[in-house]
Structure formats: structure tokens, C-alpha cells
Amino acid sequence: MSPRHIGALSLIGWYLMVPPLASKNGPVVREAPLGKWDTLSVFDAAADCQTRLEAIQDSAVGRIKAHPVGEVSPQRLRDLQLLSAECIATDDPRLKSN
């Protein structure tokens, strides 16, 4: 690989993103185009993004298990979004979609 290609690869970062809600009361719209997802954090390495993703999902699972199933609160909706979160490369062409 040429030095130019190596330099281009080092410019790729990672977004930790969550899907939007259909309305303020949900549900989570997992099928929404990535261009409509919200960015929670930006990382230089995929491994760092994945580590953070696993941590926030573990926390979300703990909070969901601690509350009644029928309860709908802003925190529960956020936790449901976090369970659908993904690490996305900054150069992913799906980010340009509307």
C-alpha cells in the first residue's frame, strides 16, 4: 500500500449514532436513513467506538430491566435508542442520504 493510501485510511473516523424517534413518544425508527440518525460521539478508531457502544448498551439494558415494561419515559425511549445504536465510519456513503 502506498503512503498516500495509508494517509487516506487514517482520516477515517467513526461515529456512534442512534436512530431517531418517530415522535417524542417513540417508537425508535431503526430503518431511518443514516442521514437522519443522531451522532452521540466521534472516535478515531473503530475499537474505541465499539467499546463505548458496548458500555452504553450495557447501561441501557440495566435501566430497562430495573423499570416496569409498560412505563414510557424519556429515559426509556433513550435507552431503546441506545440499544439500536451503531458505530458508523465517517466515510459511509449512507450518511449522505436524506
C-alpha distances in whole Angstrom, upper triangle without the diagonal:
4,7,8,6,7,10,11,11,13,15,16,20,22,26,28,31,34,36,39,42,45,47,48,50,47,45,42,40,37,36,36,33,30,31,35,34,34,32,33,30,26,24,21,20,20,22,25,25,26,28,30,31,32,35,36,36,38,41,41,42,45,46,47,48,51,52,54,52,55,54,52,51,48,47,47,45,42,42,42,39,37,37,35,33,29,26,24,21,21,19,21,23,26,27,28,31,34
4,5,5,6,9,10,11,13,15,16,20,23,26,29,32,35,37,40,43,46,48,49,51,48,47,43,41,38,38,37,34,31,32,35,34,35,32,33,30,27,24,21,21,22,24,26,27,28,30,32,32,34,36,37,38,40,42,43,44,46,48,48,50,52,54,56,54,56,55,53,52,49,48,48,46,44,43,43,40,39,39,37,34,31,27,25,22,22,20,22,24,27,27,28,31,35
4,5,5,6,9,10,11,13,15,18,22,25,28,31,34,36,39,43,45,47,48,50,47,46,42,41,38,38,37,34,31,31,35,34,34,31,32,29,25,23,19,19,21,23,24,25,27,29,30,31,33,35,36,37,39,41,42,43,45,47,48,49,51,53,55,54,56,55,52,51,48,46,47,45,42,42,42,39,38,38,37,34,30,26,25,21,21,19,22,24,27,27,28,31,34
4,5,5,6,9,10,11,14,17,20,24,27,29,33,34,37,41,43,45,46,48,45,44,41,39,37,36,35,32,29,29,32,32,32,29,30,27,24,22,18,19,21,23,24,25,27,29,30,31,33,35,36,37,39,41,41,43,45,46,47,49,51,52,54,53,55,53,51,50,46,45,46,44,41,41,41,38,36,37,35,32,29,25,23,19,19,17,20,21,25,24,25,28,31
4,5,5,6,9,10,12,15,18,22,25,27,30,32,35,38,40,43,44,46,43,42,38,36,34,33,32,29,26,27,30,29,30,27,29,26,22,20,17,17,18,21,22,23,24,27,28,28,30,32,33,34,36,38,39,40,43,44,44,46,48,50,52,50,52,51,49,47,44,43,43,42,39,39,39,36,34,35,33,30,26,23,20,17,17,15,17,19,22,22,23,26,29
4,5,5,6,9,11,14,17,20,23,26,30,32,34,38,40,43,43,45,42,41,38,36,34,33,33,30,27,27,30,29,29,26,27,24,21,18,15,14,16,18,20,21,22,24,26,26,28,30,31,32,34,36,37,38,41,42,43,45,47,48,50,49,51,50,48,46,43,42,42,41,38,37,37,35,33,33,32,29,25,22,20,16,16,15,18,20,23,23,24,27,30
4,5,5,7,10,13,16,19,23,25,29,31,33,37,40,42,42,44,42,41,37,36,33,33,32,29,26,26,29,28,28,25,26,23,19,17,13,14,17,19,20,20,23,24,25,26,29,30,31,32,35,36,37,39,41,42,43,45,46,48,50,49,51,49,47,45,42,41,42,40,37,37,37,34,32,33,32,28,25,21,20,16,15,14,18,20,23,22,23,26,29
4,5,5,7,11,14,17,21,23,26,28,31,34,37,39,40,42,39,38,35,33,30,30,29,26,23,23,26,25,25,23,24,21,18,16,13,14,16,19,19,19,22,24,25,25,28,29,30,31,34,35,35,37,39,40,41,43,45,46,48,47,48,47,45,43,40,39,40,38,35,35,35,32,30,31,29,26,23,19,17,13,12,11,14,16,19,19,19,23,26
4,5,6,9,12,15,19,21,24,26,29,33,35,38,38,40,37,36,33,31,28,28,28,25,22,22,25,24,24,21,22,20,16,14,11,11,12,15,16,17,18,21,22,22,24,26,27,28,30,32,32,34,36,38,38,40,42,43,46,44,46,45,43,41,38,37,37,36,33,33,33,30,28,29,27,24,20,17,15,11,11,10,13,15,18,18,19,22,26
4,5,8,11,15,18,20,24,27,29,33,36,38,38,40,37,37,33,32,29,30,29,26,22,23,26,24,24,20,21,18,14,12,8,9,12,14,15,15,18,19,20,21,24,25,26,27,29,31,32,33,35,36,37,40,41,43,45,44,46,44,42,40,37,36,37,35,32,32,32,29,27,28,27,24,20,17,15,12,11,12,15,17,20,19,21,24,27
4,6,10,13,16,19,22,25,27,31,33,35,35,38,35,35,31,30,28,28,26,23,20,20,23,22,21,18,19,16,13,11,8,10,12,15,15,15,18,20,20,21,24,25,25,27,29,30,31,33,35,36,37,39,41,42,44,43,44,43,40,39,36,34,35,33,30,31,31,28,26,28,26,22,19,16,14,10,9,9,13,15,18,16,18,21,24
4,7,10,14,16,19,21,24,28,30,32,33,35,32,31,28,26,24,24,23,20,17,17,20,19,19,16,17,14,11,9,7,8,9,13,13,13,15,17,18,18,21,23,23,24,27,28,28,30,32,33,34,36,38,39,41,40,41,40,37,36,33,32,32,30,27,28,28,25,23,24,22,19,16,12,10,7,6,6,10,13,15,14,15,19,21
4,7,10,13,16,19,22,25,28,30,30,32,30,29,25,24,22,23,22,19,16,16,19,17,16,13,14,11,7,6,5,6,8,11,10,9,12,15,14,15,18,19,19,21,23,24,25,27,29,30,30,33,35,35,38,37,38,37,34,33,30,28,29,27,24,24,25,22,20,21,20,16,13,10,9,6,5,8,10,13,15,13,15,18,21
4,7,9,13,16,19,22,25,27,27,29,26,26,22,21,19,20,19,17,13,14,16,14,13,10,11,8,6,5,6,6,6,9,9,7,9,12,11,11,15,16,16,17,20,21,21,23,26,26,27,29,31,32,34,33,34,33,31,29,26,25,26,24,21,21,21,18,16,18,16,13,10,6,5,4,5,9,9,13,13,12,15,17,19
4,6,10,12,15,18,22,23,23,25,23,22,19,18,16,18,16,15,11,12,13,10,9,6,7,6,5,6,9,10,9,12,10,7,10,12,11,10,14,15,14,15,19,19,19,21,24,24,24,27,29,29,31,30,31,30,27,26,23,22,22,20,17,18,18,15,13,15,14,10,8,6,5,6,6,10,10,13,13,10,14,16,17
4,7,10,13,16,20,21,21,22,20,20,16,16,14,16,15,15,11,13,13,10,8,6,5,5,6,8,11,11,10,11,10,6,8,10,8,7,11,12,10,12,15,15,15,17,20,20,20,23,25,26,28,26,28,26,24,23,20,18,19,17,14,14,15,12,10,12,11,7,6,5,6,9,10,13,13,16,14,12,16,17,18
4,7,10,13,16,18,18,19,17,16,13,13,11,13,12,12,8,10,10,6,5,4,6,7,9,11,14,15,13,15,14,10,11,14,11,9,13,14,12,12,16,16,15,17,20,20,20,23,24,24,26,25,26,24,22,21,18,17,17,15,12,13,13,9,9,11,9,5,5,6,7,10,11,14,12,15,13,11,14,15,15
4,7,9,13,15,15,16,13,13,9,10,8,11,10,11,9,11,9,6,5,7,7,10,12,15,18,18,16,18,16,13,13,15,13,10,13,14,11,11,15,15,13,15,18,17,17,20,22,22,23,21,22,21,18,17,15,14,14,11,9,10,9,6,6,8,6,4,7,9,10,14,14,17,15,17,14,13,16,16,15
4,7,10,12,13,14,11,10,7,6,5,8,7,9,8,10,7,5,6,9,11,14,16,18,21,21,19,21,20,16,17,19,17,14,16,18,15,14,18,18,15,17,20,19,18,21,23,22,23,21,21,21,18,17,15,15,14,11,10,11,10,6,8,10,7,7,9,12,12,15,16,18,16,17,13,12,15,14,13
4,7,9,10,11,9,9,6,6,7,9,7,10,9,10,7,5,7,10,12,15,18,21,24,24,22,24,23,19,20,22,19,17,19,20,17,16,20,19,16,19,21,20,19,22,24,22,23,21,21,20,16,16,13,14,14,10,10,12,10,7,10,12,10,10,12,15,15,18,18,20,18,19,15,14,16,14,13
4,5,7,8,5,6,4,6,9,11,9,12,13,14,10,9,10,14,15,18,21,24,27,27,25,27,26,22,23,24,22,19,21,22,18,17,21,20,16,18,21,19,17,21,22,20,21,18,18,17,13,13,11,13,12,8,9,12,10,8,12,13,11,12,15,18,19,22,22,24,22,22,19,17,19,17,15
4,7,8,5,6,6,6,10,11,9,13,14,15,11,12,13,17,18,22,24,27,30,31,28,30,29,26,26,28,25,22,24,25,22,21,24,23,20,21,24,22,20,23,25,22,22,20,18,18,14,15,13,16,15,11,13,15,13,11,15,16,14,16,18,21,21,24,24,26,23,23,20,19,20,18,15
4,5,5,7,9,9,13,14,13,16,17,17,13,14,14,18,19,23,25,29,32,32,31,32,31,27,28,29,26,24,26,26,23,22,25,24,20,22,24,22,20,23,24,22,21,19,18,17,13,13,11,14,14,11,12,15,14,13,16,18,16,18,21,23,24,27,27,28,26,26,23,21,23,20,18
4,6,8,10,12,15,17,16,18,19,19,15,15,14,18,18,22,25,28,32,32,31,32,30,27,27,28,25,23,25,25,21,21,24,22,19,21,22,19,18,22,22,19,20,18,16,15,11,10,8,12,12,9,10,14,13,12,15,17,17,18,21,24,24,28,27,30,28,28,25,23,24,23,20
4,7,9,12,15,17,16,20,20,21,17,17,17,20,20,24,27,30,33,34,32,33,31,28,28,29,26,23,25,25,21,20,23,21,18,19,21,18,16,19,20,17,17,15,13,11,8,8,8,11,10,7,10,13,12,12,15,16,16,18,21,25,26,29,29,31,29,30,26,25,27,25,22
3,5,8,11,13,13,17,17,19,15,14,15,18,18,22,25,28,31,31,29,30,29,25,25,27,24,21,23,23,19,18,21,20,16,18,20,17,15,19,20,17,17,15,13,13,9,10,9,12,10,7,9,12,9,9,13,14,13,15,19,22,23,26,27,29,26,27,23,22,24,22,20
4,6,9,11,12,15,16,18,15,14,15,18,19,22,25,28,31,31,28,29,28,25,24,26,24,21,22,23,19,18,20,20,16,17,20,18,15,18,20,18,17,14,14,13,10,12,11,13,11,8,10,12,9,9,13,13,12,14,17,21,22,25,26,28,25,26,22,21,24,21,19
4,6,9,9,13,13,15,12,11,12,15,16,19,22,24,27,27,24,26,25,21,21,23,20,17,19,20,17,15,18,18,14,16,19,17,15,18,20,18,19,16,16,15,13,13,12,13,11,8,9,10,7,6,10,10,8,11,14,17,18,22,22,24,22,22,19,18,21,19,17
4,5,6,9,11,13,10,9,12,15,16,20,22,24,27,27,24,26,25,22,21,24,22,18,20,22,19,17,21,21,17,19,22,21,18,22,24,22,22,19,19,19,16,17,15,16,15,11,12,13,10,9,12,12,9,11,13,17,17,20,21,22,19,19,16,16,18,15,14
4,6,8,9,12,10,9,12,14,16,18,20,22,25,24,21,23,23,19,18,21,20,16,18,20,17,15,19,20,17,17,21,20,18,21,24,23,23,20,21,21,18,19,17,18,16,13,13,13,10,8,11,10,7,9,10,14,14,18,19,20,17,18,14,14,17,15,15
4,6,9,11,10,10,13,16,18,20,22,24,26,25,22,25,25,21,21,24,22,19,21,23,21,19,22,23,20,21,25,24,22,25,27,26,26,23,24,24,21,22,21,21,19,16,17,17,14,12,15,14,10,12,12,15,15,18,19,20,16,16,12,13,15,13,13
4,6,8,6,7,11,14,16,19,20,22,25,25,22,25,25,21,21,24,22,19,22,24,21,20,23,24,21,23,26,25,23,26,29,27,28,25,25,24,21,22,20,21,20,16,16,17,15,12,15,15,12,12,13,15,14,17,17,18,15,15,11,11,13,10,9
4,5,6,7,11,13,16,18,19,21,23,23,21,24,24,20,21,24,22,20,22,24,22,21,25,26,23,25,28,27,26,29,31,30,31,28,28,28,25,25,23,23,22,19,18,20,18,15,17,17,13,13,13,14,12,15,15,15,12,11,7,8,9,6,7
4,5,5,8,10,13,15,15,17,19,19,17,20,20,17,18,21,19,17,20,22,20,19,23,24,21,23,27,26,25,28,30,30,31,28,29,28,25,25,22,22,22,19,17,19,17,13,15,16,12,11,10,11,9,11,11,12,9,9,6,5,8,7,8
4,6,8,10,14,15,15,18,20,21,19,22,22,18,20,23,21,19,22,24,22,22,26,26,24,26,29,28,27,31,32,32,33,30,31,30,26,26,23,23,23,20,19,21,19,16,17,19,15,14,13,14,11,13,11,12,10,9,7,4,6,5,5
4,7,10,13,15,16,19,22,23,21,24,23,19,21,23,21,19,22,23,21,20,24,24,22,24,27,26,25,28,30,29,30,28,27,26,23,22,19,20,20,17,16,18,17,13,15,17,14,13,13,15,13,15,14,16,14,13,10,8,9,8,7
4,7,10,12,14,16,19,20,18,21,20,16,17,20,17,15,18,20,17,17,21,20,18,21,24,22,22,25,27,26,27,25,26,24,21,20,17,18,18,15,13,15,14,10,12,14,11,9,10,11,11,13,13,15,13,14,11,9,11,11,10
4,6,9,11,15,18,19,18,20,18,15,17,18,16,14,17,18,15,16,19,19,17,20,22,21,21,25,26,25,27,25,26,24,21,19,16,16,17,14,12,14,14,10,11,14,12,9,11,12,11,14,13,16,15,16,13,11,13,13,13
4,6,8,11,14,16,15,17,15,12,14,16,13,12,16,16,14,15,19,18,17,20,22,21,22,25,26,26,28,27,28,26,23,21,18,17,19,16,13,15,15,12,11,14,13,10,10,10,10,12,11,14,14,15,14,11,14,15,15
4,7,10,14,15,14,16,13,10,13,14,10,10,14,13,11,13,16,15,14,18,20,19,20,23,24,24,26,26,27,24,22,20,16,15,17,15,12,13,14,11,10,13,13,9,10,10,11,13,13,17,16,19,17,14,17,19,19
4,7,10,12,12,13,11,8,11,12,9,10,13,13,12,14,17,16,16,20,21,21,22,25,26,27,29,29,30,28,25,23,20,18,20,19,15,16,17,14,12,15,15,11,11,9,11,12,11,15,16,19,18,15,18,20,20
4,7,9,10,12,9,8,11,13,10,11,15,15,14,17,19,19,20,23,24,24,25,28,29,30,33,32,33,31,29,27,24,22,24,22,19,19,20,17,15,18,17,13,12,9,10,10,9,13,14,17,17,14,17,19,20
4,6,7,9,6,6,10,11,10,11,14,15,15,17,19,20,21,23,25,25,27,29,30,31,34,33,35,33,31,29,26,24,26,24,21,21,22,19,17,19,18,14,12,9,10,9,9,13,14,18,18,16,19,21,23
4,7,9,7,8,11,12,12,14,17,17,18,20,22,23,24,26,28,29,30,32,34,35,38,37,39,37,35,33,30,28,29,28,25,25,26,23,20,22,21,17,15,11,12,10,10,12,15,18,19,17,20,23,25
4,5,5,7,9,10,11,13,15,16,17,19,20,22,23,25,26,28,29,31,32,34,37,36,38,36,35,33,30,28,29,28,25,24,25,22,20,21,20,17,14,10,11,9,11,13,15,18,19,18,21,24,26
4,5,5,6,9,10,10,12,14,15,16,18,20,21,22,24,26,27,28,30,32,34,33,35,34,33,31,29,27,27,26,23,22,22,20,17,18,17,14,11,7,9,8,11,13,13,17,17,17,20,22,24
4,5,5,6,9,10,11,12,14,15,17,19,20,21,23,25,26,27,29,31,34,33,35,34,33,31,29,27,27,26,23,22,23,21,18,18,18,15,12,9,12,12,14,16,17,21,21,20,24,25,28
4,5,5,6,9,10,11,13,14,16,17,18,20,22,23,25,26,28,30,32,32,34,33,31,29,27,24,25,25,21,20,22,20,16,17,18,14,12,10,12,12,14,17,18,21,21,20,23,25,27
4,5,5,6,9,10,11,12,14,16,16,18,20,21,22,24,26,28,30,29,31,30,28,27,24,22,22,22,18,18,18,16,13,14,14,11,9,6,9,10,12,15,15,19,18,17,20,22,24
4,5,5,6,9,10,10,12,14,15,16,18,20,21,22,24,26,29,28,30,29,28,27,25,22,22,21,19,17,18,16,13,13,13,10,8,7,10,12,14,17,16,20,19,19,22,24,25
4,5,5,6,9,10,11,13,14,16,17,19,20,21,23,25,28,27,30,29,28,27,25,22,22,22,19,17,18,17,14,14,15,12,11,10,13,15,17,20,20,23,23,22,25,27,28
4,5,5,6,9,10,11,12,14,16,17,18,20,21,23,26,26,28,26,25,24,21,18,19,19,16,14,16,15,11,12,14,11,10,9,13,15,16,20,19,23,22,21,24,25,26
4,5,5,6,9,10,11,12,14,16,16,18,20,22,24,23,26,24,23,22,20,17,17,17,14,12,13,12,8,9,10,7,7,7,11,14,16,19,18,21,20,19,22,23,24
4,6,5,6,9,10,11,12,14,15,17,19,21,23,22,25,24,23,22,21,18,17,18,15,13,14,13,10,9,11,10,10,10,14,17,19,22,21,24,23,22,26,26,27
4,5,5,6,9,10,11,13,14,16,17,19,22,22,25,23,23,21,20,16,17,17,15,12,14,14,10,11,13,11,12,13,17,19,21,24,23,27,25,24,28,28,29
4,5,5,6,9,10,11,12,14,15,17,20,20,22,20,19,18,16,13,13,14,11,9,11,11,7,8,11,9,11,12,16,19,20,23,22,25,24,22,26,26,27
4,5,5,6,9,10,10,12,14,16,18,17,20,19,18,17,16,13,12,13,11,8,9,9,6,5,9,8,10,12,16,19,21,24,23,25,23,22,26,26,26
4,5,5,6,9,10,11,13,15,18,17,20,19,19,19,18,14,14,15,13,10,12,13,10,9,12,12,14,15,19,22,24,27,26,29,27,26,30,30,30
4,5,5,6,9,10,11,13,16,17,19,18,17,16,15,12,12,14,11,8,11,12,9,10,13,13,15,17,21,24,25,28,27,30,28,27,30,30,30
4,5,5,6,9,10,11,14,14,16,15,14,13,13,9,8,10,8,5,7,9,7,7,11,11,14,16,20,23,25,28,26,29,26,25,29,28,28
4,6,5,6,9,10,13,12,15,15,15,15,15,12,10,12,11,8,9,11,9,8,12,13,16,18,21,25,27,30,28,30,28,27,31,30,30
4,6,5,6,9,12,13,16,15,16,15,16,12,11,14,13,10,12,14,12,11,15,16,19,21,24,28,30,33,31,34,31,30,34,33,33
4,5,5,7,10,11,14,12,13,12,12,9,8,11,11,8,10,13,11,11,15,16,19,22,25,28,30,33,31,34,31,30,33,33,32
4,5,6,8,8,11,10,11,11,12,9,7,10,10,7,8,12,11,10,14,15,19,22,25,28,30,33,31,33,30,29,33,32,31
4,6,8,8,12,11,13,14,15,13,10,13,14,11,12,15,14,13,16,18,21,24,27,31,33,36,34,36,33,32,36,35,34
4,7,9,12,11,13,13,15,12,11,14,15,12,14,17,16,15,19,20,24,26,30,33,35,38,36,38,35,34,38,37,36
4,6,9,7,10,10,13,11,9,12,14,12,13,16,16,16,19,21,24,27,30,34,35,38,36,38,35,34,37,36,35
4,6,6,9,11,14,13,10,13,15,14,14,18,18,17,20,22,26,29,32,36,37,40,38,39,36,35,38,37,36
4,6,8,11,14,13,10,12,15,13,12,16,17,15,18,21,24,27,30,34,35,38,35,37,33,33,36,34,33
4,6,10,13,13,10,12,15,14,13,17,18,17,19,22,26,29,31,35,37,39,36,38,34,34,36,34,33
4,6,10,10,8,10,13,12,12,15,17,17,19,21,25,28,31,34,35,38,36,37,34,33,35,34,32
4,7,8,6,7,10,11,11,13,15,16,17,19,23,26,28,32,33,35,33,34,31,30,32,30,29
4,5,5,6,9,10,11,12,14,15,17,19,22,25,27,31,31,34,32,34,30,29,31,30,28
4,6,5,6,9,10,11,12,14,16,16,20,23,25,28,28,31,30,31,28,26,28,27,25
4,5,5,6,9,10,10,12,14,15,19,21,24,27,27,31,29,31,28,26,29,28,27
4,5,5,6,9,10,11,13,14,18,21,23,27,28,31,29,31,27,26,29,28,27
4,5,5,6,9,10,11,13,16,19,21,25,26,28,26,28,24,23,26,24,23
4,5,5,6,9,10,10,14,17,19,22,23,26,24,26,23,21,24,23,22
4,5,5,6,9,10,13,16,19,22,24,27,25,27,24,23,26,25,24
4,5,5,7,9,13,16,18,22,23,26,24,25,22,21,25,23,23
4,5,5,6,10,13,15,19,20,23,20,22,19,18,21,20,19
4,5,5,9,11,14,18,19,22,20,22,20,18,22,22,21
4,6,9,12,15,19,21,23,21,23,20,20,23,23,23
4,7,10,12,16,18,20,18,20,17,16,20,19,19
4,7,9,13,15,17,15,18,15,15,18,18,18
4,6,10,12,14,12,15,13,13,16,17,18
4,7,9,12,11,14,13,12,16,17,19
4,6,8,7,10,9,9,12,14,16
4,5,5,9,10,9,12,14,17
4,6,9,10,8,10,13,16
4,6,9,8,9,12,15
4,5,6,8,10,14
4,5,6,8,11
4,5,6,9
4,6,8
4,7
4
